[in-house]
Amino acid sequence: MVYYKVEGDRLWYKYWPEDIPKNIDIPDDISIDDMLKGTVSKYPDYPAMVFKGKTWNYKQLDEAVDAFAKGLQDLGLQKGDRVCINMPNLPQYMIAFFGVMRAGGVVSPIVPLQKAAEIRHQINDSGAKMLIILDVFYEEEVQKIIDELPLEKVILTGIGEALKPFVRIIGNLLGKVPKMKKWPTGDKFVKFKDLLKSQGKPKEVKFDTKNDLAVLMYTGGTTGLPKGAMLSHFNLVANCYQCEAWIPGTEPGKEATVGALPFSHIFGLTTMMLVAIKLGAKCILIPDPKDIPDLISNIVNNKGTLFSGVNTLFNKINNDPKAKKFDLSCLNSALSGAGPLALDVQEKFEKLTGARIVEGYGLTETSPVVSANPLSQKGKRKIGTVGFPFPNTDVKIVDPSTKEEIPQPGKEEDVSTHGEIAVKGPQVFLGYYNRPDATKKDLRDGWVYTGDIGYFDEDGYLHIMDRLKDLIKYKGHSVYPREVEDLMYQYEPINEVGVIGVKLESGEETIKAFVSLKDEYKGKISVEDIQNWCKENIAGYKWPRIIEIIDEVPTTNVGKVLRRKLRERIE
């Protein structure tokens, strides 16, 4: 059944890929767990996930999910109860995620390595009843606040539990497997591996898929305390169907998604973990994407075909000296999001792998994908844009103040055609948990008002200029930080860059860039060198008047520049 259908013509249909339908049938009566069960019934022997050389097929994953769900219900988990998961991309994550779903609960992922105050906020705000956590994360942050948290159960697991016995033994002997020195005891604490021994089938739970929450995903918090975005089963299932439609030619059992982005973020959760389930693909679990040699070898050894990432991650792969020694031709398609994909990064990655990499756009509130350049060879890709809205997805450009639609097409140089991006479709969230004012502000008549500035060009491609709140006013000109960043990435010595507006004593605003350099250029490139390049290559009203070289540009766990952190450096 089609829940939302885009009626009539749209500007972006001009170059729409002929092999992609503009609207697709999306079932409105299946839950996330139903999606998994459907794949298990069709492809029980196909590989479902792989970690450090150990593979689980779909039947084995389903059996583990069954046992875990039964164990959660035996512990008292009821339909609608919130469960926080705090761990990197491990087999236990997938088992726990689907186990909570099958037991009737709602998953609220915690970003790995968050600190005690952030964890306390999310657990309290979400009303979580249980916490499933990696032992070392518990030891480092949660142990000191455990008495302050309203948790009924804490379920602990260790990395070693997911390893082959031989690998685990050798790893323990060499001290290579991180683990907590001594696990806590008492009725509140439960071992993950004990729940996997639960006998019998879990009680079946029926969902109202459009209204029942599946995931309470907390937004990035780049401008304050995160809010819980309420995503229904239908929202997430719909985005999986939309993603599948955007990747023509996939075959069950022959695809492998590269699970490098954390599943605690909606981008990684949907496009790599949930889409893998929808496609009958294998999910390659990468707990530490910063270990680039390990990431590359995992892609090669497990024949990764689909890869979602961010500009900084693709850039690190491009610049790793070992990358050229590996054959990465197994990769077919890559999707870049959470920020602009620099042209230089795109070209180098395609040359290195042969994969088609495109930039897309999304947000937590849209489960997350809204648009992307065509991955289909029959589609026309336009560099520097985020492509077309997905099937069943409508997008309009509105005045940020009045919310009235601004006629399109627009032009980069004509700021009057730029406006706030609003999105409507089956992937649009239900609202913010316990935040009626924020929900009323951002969600109206099925449209989510994103706070992002953009426009459609004459060919129907969506351009993202920047966040509304990050816009810099320099001598009457509107300057978009991400555009300046994208241009500066063309300067070879630059590794990372973040741009913000800063107030001068005169009250005027100017442009400042924080830059980190590639290792081979450190100590050899000066601020003056960077500024001279900017003057020669960037328009006079856009180049940064102030440049500071720092060791590392602060980013979120998915590579978005944390402009709040940059502003704190000058306050």
C-alpha positions in Angstrom: 0.0 0.0 0.0 1.3 3.5 -0.8 0.9 5.7 2.3 2.0 8.9 0.7 2.2 9.4 -3.1 3.6 12.4 -4.9 0.9 13.5 -7.3 1.5 15.6 -10.5 4.7 16.7 -12.0 7.8 17.9 -10.1 10.9 19.9 -11.2 13.2 16.9 -10.3 11.4 14.6 -12.7 13.3 16.2 -15.7 16.3 13.9 -15.3 14.7 11.3 -13.1 16.4 7.8 -13.7 14.2 5.8 -16.1 14.7 2.6 -14.1 13.5 4.1 -10.8 9.8 4.4 -10.1 8.6 7.8 -8.8 6.3 6.1 -6.3 6.7 2.6 -4.9 4.4 0.4 -2.9 5.3 0.5 0.7 3.5 -1.9 3.1 1.9 -0.2 6.1 1.3 -3.3 8.1 4.8 -4.8 8.7 7.1 -4.0 11.6 10.9 -3.9 11.6 10.9 -7.4 13.1 8.5 -8.6 10.4 11.0 -7.3 7.8 13.7 -9.5 9.5 11.4 -12.5 9.7 10.5 -12.2 6.0 14.2 -12.3 5.0 14.8 -15.2 7.4 12.0 -17.2 5.8 13.4 -16.6 2.3 17.1 -16.8 2.9 17.8 -18.7 6.1 21.3 -19.8 5.0 22.5 -16.5 3.6 25.1 -14.7 5.7 23.5 -11.9 7.9 26.5 -10.5 9.7 30.2 -11.0 10.0 32.6 -9.9 12.7 36.3 -10.6 13.0 36.1 -13.7 10.7 33.0 -15.1 12.4 29.8 -15.2 10.3 26.1 -15.7 11.4 23.6 -16.7 8.8 20.0 -15.4 8.9 18.7 -18.5 10.7 21.4 -18.2 13.4 20.6 -14.5 13.8 16.9 -15.2 14.1 17.5 -17.9 16.7 19.6 -15.5 18.8 17.0 -12.7 18.5 14.3 -15.2 19.6 16.2 -16.2 22.7 17.2 -12.6 23.6 13.6 -11.4 23.2 12.3 -14.2 25.4 14.9 -13.3 28.0 13.9 -9.6 27.9 10.2 -10.6 28.4 11.2 -12.8 31.3 12.9 -9.8 32.8 9.7 -7.9 32.6 9.9 -6.0 29.4 6.5 -4.9 28.2 5.3 -3.4 24.9 6.4 0.2 24.5 9.2 0.0 27.2 12.3 2.0 26.3 15.6 0.2 26.1 18.9 2.1 25.7 21.7 0.3 23.8 25.2 1.6 24.3 27.9 -0.3 22.3 29.8 0.0 19.0 28.9 -2.0 15.9 29.1 -5.6 17.3 27.0 -8.7 16.7 25.4 -8.1 20.1 24.1 -4.8 18.8 22.1 -6.4 16.0 20.9 -9.2 18.3 19.9 -6.7 21.0 18.2 -4.3 18.5 16.0 -6.9 16.9 15.5 -8.7 20.2 14.1 -5.5 21.8 11.8 -5.1 18.7 10.6 -8.7 18.9 9.9 -8.4 22.7 7.8 -5.3 21.9 10.2 -2.6 23.2 11.5 0.7 21.8 15.2 1.1 21.1 16.9 4.3 22.1 20.6 4.1 20.9 23.3 5.9 22.9 26.2 7.2 21.0 29.3 5.2 22.0 31.8 7.0 24.3 29.3 9.6 25.5 30.1 10.9 28.9 28.1 10.4 32.1 26.0 13.6 31.9 25.0 12.9 28.3 24.0 9.3 29.2 22.1 10.4 32.3 20.1 12.9 30.2 19.1 10.3 27.6 18.2 7.6 30.0 16.1 10.0 32.1 14.5 11.8 29.1 13.6 8.6 27.3 12.3 6.9 30.5 14.4 3.8 29.7 13.6 0.7 31.7 16.7 -1.2 30.7 20.2 -0.5 29.5 22.2 -2.9 27.3 25.9 -1.9 27.4 29.4 -2.9 26.6 31.2 -3.7 29.8 34.1 -1.2 29.3 31.6 1.6 28.6 29.8 0.8 31.8 33.1 0.8 33.7 34.2 4.1 32.3 31.0 6.2 32.5 27.9 4.5 33.9 29.3 2.9 37.0 29.7 6.3 38.7 26.1 7.3 38.1 24.3 4.0 38.3 22.5 4.9 41.5 21.1 8.0 40.0 19.5 6.2 37.0 15.9 4.8 37.1 16.9 1.5 35.4 15.4 -1.8 36.4 18.0 -3.9 34.6 21.5 -3.4 33.2 22.5 -6.0 30.6 26.3 -6.3 30.2 28.3 -7.8 27.4 31.9 -8.0 26.3 33.7 -7.8 23.0 35.1 -11.3 23.5 31.7 -12.9 23.5 31.4 -12.2 19.8 34.8 -13.6 18.8 35.8 -17.1 17.7 37.0 -19.1 20.7 40.6 -19.2 19.4 40.7 -15.5 18.6 39.2 -14.7 22.0 41.7 -16.8 23.9 44.7 -15.4 22.0 43.3 -11.9 22.3 42.9 -12.2 26.1 46.4 -13.6 26.5 47.9 -10.7 24.5 45.7 -8.2 26.3 44.1 -7.2 22.9 40.5 -7.6 24.0 39.2 -4.7 26.1 37.2 -5.9 29.1 35.9 -4.7 32.4 38.1 -5.9 35.3 35.1 -7.0 37.5 31.5 -7.1 36.5 28.9 -5.8 39.0 26.6 -8.2 40.8 23.1 -8.1 42.1 19.5 -8.4 40.8 19.8 -5.4 38.6 22.7 -6.8 36.6 22.3 -9.5 33.9 24.7 -11.1 31.5 23.9 -10.7 27.8 25.1 -14.3 27.1 22.7 -15.7 29.7 19.8 -14.2 27.9 20.9 -16.0 24.7 20.3 -19.2 26.7 16.6 -18.4 27.3 14.3 -21.3 26.4 11.0 -21.1 24.5 9.5 -18.6 22.1 8.9 -15.0 23.0 5.3 -13.9 23.3 4.2 -12.4 20.0 3.6 -8.7 20.0 1.3 -6.9 17.5 2.2 -3.4 16.4 0.2 -0.4 15.1 3.1 0.2 12.7 2.2 3.8 11.8 1.8 4.9 15.4 3.9 2.6 17.6 7.5 3.7 18.2 10.4 1.5 17.0 13.3 3.9 17.7 13.6 6.9 19.9 16.7 8.4 18.2 18.3 11.4 19.9 19.4 14.2 17.6 23.0 15.1 17.3 23.0 17.9 19.9 25.2 20.2 17.9 23.3 23.2 19.5 22.3 22.0 22.9 20.8 19.0 24.6 19.6 16.3 22.2 15.9 15.7 21.6 14.3 12.3 21.1 12.9 11.9 17.5 10.1 9.4 17.5 10.4 7.0 14.6 7.7 4.5 14.0 8.1 1.0 12.5 6.5 2.3 9.3 8.9 5.3 9.1 12.0 3.0 9.2 10.5 0.3 7.0 9.5 2.9 4.4 13.0 4.4 4.2 14.4 0.9 3.7 12.0 0.3 0.8 13.0 3.7 -0.6 16.7 3.0 -0.3 16.2 -0.4 -2.0 14.5 1.3 -4.9 17.4 3.7 -5.3 19.9 0.9 -5.6 18.8 -1.1 -8.7 20.3 -4.4 -9.5 21.0 -5.7 -6.0 20.7 -9.5 -5.5 20.0 -11.2 -2.2 23.0 -13.1 -0.9 25.4 -11.2 -3.1 25.5 -7.9 -1.3 27.5 -6.8 1.8 27.0 -3.5 3.5 30.0 -1.9 5.3 28.8 -1.1 8.8 31.4 1.5 9.6 29.1 4.3 10.6 27.8 3.8 14.2 24.4 2.2 14.4 23.7 4.6 17.2 23.3 7.2 14.5 20.3 7.0 12.2 22.5 7.2 9.0 24.4 4.0 9.9 21.4 2.3 11.5 19.1 2.5 8.5 21.4 2.5 5.4 23.8 -0.2 6.5 22.1 -2.4 9.2 18.4 -2.2 8.3 18.8 -2.0 4.6 21.1 -5.1 4.8 18.1 -6.9 6.3 15.8 -5.7 3.6 18.2 -6.7 0.8 19.0 -10.1 2.3 22.6 -8.8 2.5 25.5 -9.4 4.8 26.4 -6.6 7.3 30.1 -6.2 7.9 30.5 -5.0 11.5 33.1 -2.4 12.0 33.4 -1.3 15.7 36.2 1.2 15.1 36.0 3.0 11.8 39.0 5.2 12.8 41.2 2.1 12.3 41.4 2.6 8.5 43.7 -0.4 7.7 41.3 -2.7 9.6 38.3 -1.1 7.8 39.9 -1.5 4.4 40.9 -5.2 5.0 37.4 -5.9 6.2 35.9 -4.5 3.0 38.3 -6.6 0.9 38.1 -9.8 2.9 34.3 -9.7 3.2 33.7 -8.3 -0.3 31.8 -5.2 0.7 29.6 -3.9 -2.0 27.6 -1.0 -0.5 29.1 1.6 1.7 27.6 4.6 3.5 30.0 7.1 4.9 30.9 10.7 5.4 33.4 13.0 3.7 36.0 12.7 6.4 35.9 8.9 6.4 36.2 8.7 2.6 39.0 11.2 2.8 40.9 9.1 5.4 40.6 6.0 3.2 41.9 8.0 0.2 44.9 9.2 2.1 45.9 6.0 3.9 49.2 4.8 2.5 48.0 1.2 2.7 44.8 1.8 0.7 46.5 1.5 -2.7 47.9 -1.9 -1.8 44.4 -3.4 -1.6 42.0 -4.2 -4.3 38.8 -2.4 -3.4 37.0 -3.1 -6.7 34.4 -5.2 -4.8 32.7 -1.9 -3.9 29.9 -1.0 -6.2 28.1 1.9 -4.6 28.8 4.5 -1.9 26.5 7.1 -0.3 28.0 10.1 1.4 25.9 12.1 3.8 25.9 14.2 7.0 27.7 17.0 5.2 29.1 18.0 1.9 31.2 15.6 -0.2 34.2 17.4 -1.5 34.8 17.0 -5.3 38.5 16.1 -4.7 37.5 13.4 -2.2 34.8 12.0 -4.5 37.2 11.8 -7.5 40.0 10.1 -5.5 37.6 7.6 -3.9 36.2 6.6 -7.3 39.6 6.2 -8.8 40.7 4.1 -5.8 37.7 1.8 -5.8 35.9 2.1 -9.1 32.7 2.5 -7.1 30.1 5.1 -7.9 29.9 7.5 -5.0 27.1 10.0 -4.7 26.1 12.6 -2.2 22.7 12.4 -0.4 20.8 14.3 2.2 18.8 13.4 5.2 18.2 14.0 8.9 17.2 12.1 12.0 13.6 13.2 11.6 13.3 11.6 8.2 14.6 8.1 9.1 17.0 9.5 7.6 17.3 9.7 3.8 15.4 12.4 1.9 17.3 12.6 -1.4 20.4 11.4 -3.2 22.1 11.6 -6.6 21.2 8.6 -8.7 23.2 5.4 -8.1 21.7 4.0 -11.2 23.9 4.1 -14.3 20.9 5.4 -16.2 20.7 8.4 -13.9 22.5 11.7 -14.4 24.7 12.7 -11.4 25.3 16.3 -10.7 28.4 17.0 -8.5 27.8 19.4 -5.6 24.1 18.6 -5.2 22.2 16.1 -3.2 20.3 14.8 -6.1 16.5 14.1 -6.2 14.0 13.5 -3.5 13.5 9.7 -3.0 10.3 7.9 -4.3 7.2 8.9 -2.5 9.0 12.0 -1.1 7.9 15.6 -1.6 10.2 18.6 -1.0 9.5 22.3 -1.1 11.6 25.4 -0.4 9.9 27.9 1.9 10.5 31.3 3.5 12.0 30.5 6.9 9.8 33.1 8.6 6.4 32.8 6.9 6.8 29.1 5.7 5.3 30.2 2.4 6.7 28.4 -0.6 9.4 30.1 -2.7 9.0 29.5 -6.5 11.8 27.4 -8.0 14.1 26.9 -9.8 16.7 28.9 -7.9 20.3 30.0 -8.5 23.4 29.9 -6.3 24.0 33.6 -6.8 20.4 34.6 -6.2 19.9 34.3 -2.5 16.2 35.4 -2.8 15.5 31.9 -4.3 17.1 30.1 -1.3 14.9 29.0 1.6 14.3 26.4 4.2 13.8 22.9 3.0 10.6 21.2 4.0 10.0 17.4 3.5 6.9 15.3 3.4 6.8 11.5 3.0 6.4 8.1 4.7 9.8 8.5 6.4 8.9 11.7 8.3 8.9 11.2 12.1 6.0 11.4 14.5 7.5 14.3 16.5 9.8 14.9 19.4 9.3 12.9 22.6 7.9 15.1 25.4 8.6 18.2 23.3 5.2 19.5 22.1 6.5 23.0 21.4 9.4 21.8 19.3 7.1 19.3 17.5 4.6 22.1 16.7 7.4 24.3 15.4 9.1 21.7 13.1 6.2 19.4 12.1 3.1 20.8 10.4 0.5 19.0 8.3 3.0 16.2 7.7 5.8 18.5 6.6 9.0 18.6 8.6 10.7 22.0 8.4 14.4 21.1 8.5 16.3 24.3 9.4 18.5 23.6 6.3 18.8 26.2 3.6 18.7 25.1 -0.1 17.2 25.5 -3.5 16.3 23.4 -6.6 18.3 24.3 -9.8 16.8 24.4 -13.3 17.4 20.7 -13.8 15.6 19.7 -10.5 18.7 18.9 -8.4 18.5 19.9 -4.7 21.3 22.1 -3.4 22.0 22.3 0.3 23.6 25.6 1.2 23.8 25.4 5.0 22.0 25.3 8.3 19.9 28.4 8.8 21.5 29.2 12.1 25.1 28.9 10.7 24.6 31.5 7.9 27.3 34.2 8.0 26.6 37.8 7.1 29.7 39.4 5.7 29.4 43.0 4.5 25.8 42.4 3.4 26.6 39.1 1.7 25.2 35.7 2.8 28.1 33.3 3.2 27.5 29.6 3.7 30.2 27.9 5.9 29.8 24.5 4.2 30.4 26.1 0.8 33.6 27.7 2.0 34.7 24.4 3.5 34.0 22.5 0.3 36.1 25.0 -1.7 39.0 24.9 0.8 39.1 21.1 0.6 40.5 21.6 -2.9 43.7 22.8 -1.4 45.8 19.7 -1.2 47.5 20.2 2.3 44.1 20.5 4.1 42.9 17.5 5.9 39.9 18.9 7.7 38.3 22.3 7.8 35.5 24.0 9.8 34.2 27.5 9.1 32.2 29.8 11.4 31.2 33.4 11.7 32.8 35.5 14.4 31.9 38.9 15.8 34.4 41.7 15.6 34.6 44.6 18.2 32.9 46.7 15.6 29.9 44.4 15.8 30.4 43.2 12.3 30.7 39.5 11.4 33.7 38.0 9.6 34.7 34.6 8.4 37.0 32.3 10.3 38.3 28.9 9.2 39.8 26.2 11.5 42.1 23.9 9.6 43.9 20.7 10.3 46.7 19.6 7.9 47.6 16.3 6.4 50.6 14.7 8.2 53.0 15.3 5.3 52.3 19.1 5.3 52.5 19.7 9.0 55.1 22.4 9.8 55.5 23.1 6.1 52.3 25.1 5.4 51.6 28.3 7.2 48.4 30.3 7.8 49.7 32.8 5.2 50.0 30.0 2.6 46.4 28.9 3.2 45.1 32.5 3.1 46.9 33.3 -0.1 45.4 30.2 -1.8 42.0 31.2 -0.5 42.4 34.7 -1.9 43.3 33.3 -5.3 40.6 30.6 -5.5 37.5 31.9 -3.5 35.4 34.9 -4.2 36.3 38.1 -2.4 33.3 38.2 0.0 33.7 34.5 0.9 37.3 33.7 1.7 38.1 33.4 5.4 39.7 36.5 6.9 40.9 34.6 9.9 42.6 31.2 9.8 43.7 29.0 12.7 45.6 25.8 12.3 44.6 23.2 14.9 45.4 19.5 15.4 41.9 18.2 14.7 38.6 19.8 13.7 35.9 18.7 16.1 33.1 16.6 14.5 30.2 14.5 15.6 30.4 10.7 15.4 29.3 10.8 11.8 31.6 13.6 10.6 29.5 16.7 10.9 31.6 19.8 11.9 30.7 20.7 15.5 30.6 24.5 15.0 29.5 24.9 18.6 32.9 23.5 19.7 34.6 25.8 17.3 32.7 28.8 18.7 33.7 27.8 22.2 37.4 28.1 21.3 37.0 31.9 20.8 34.5 32.7 23.6 
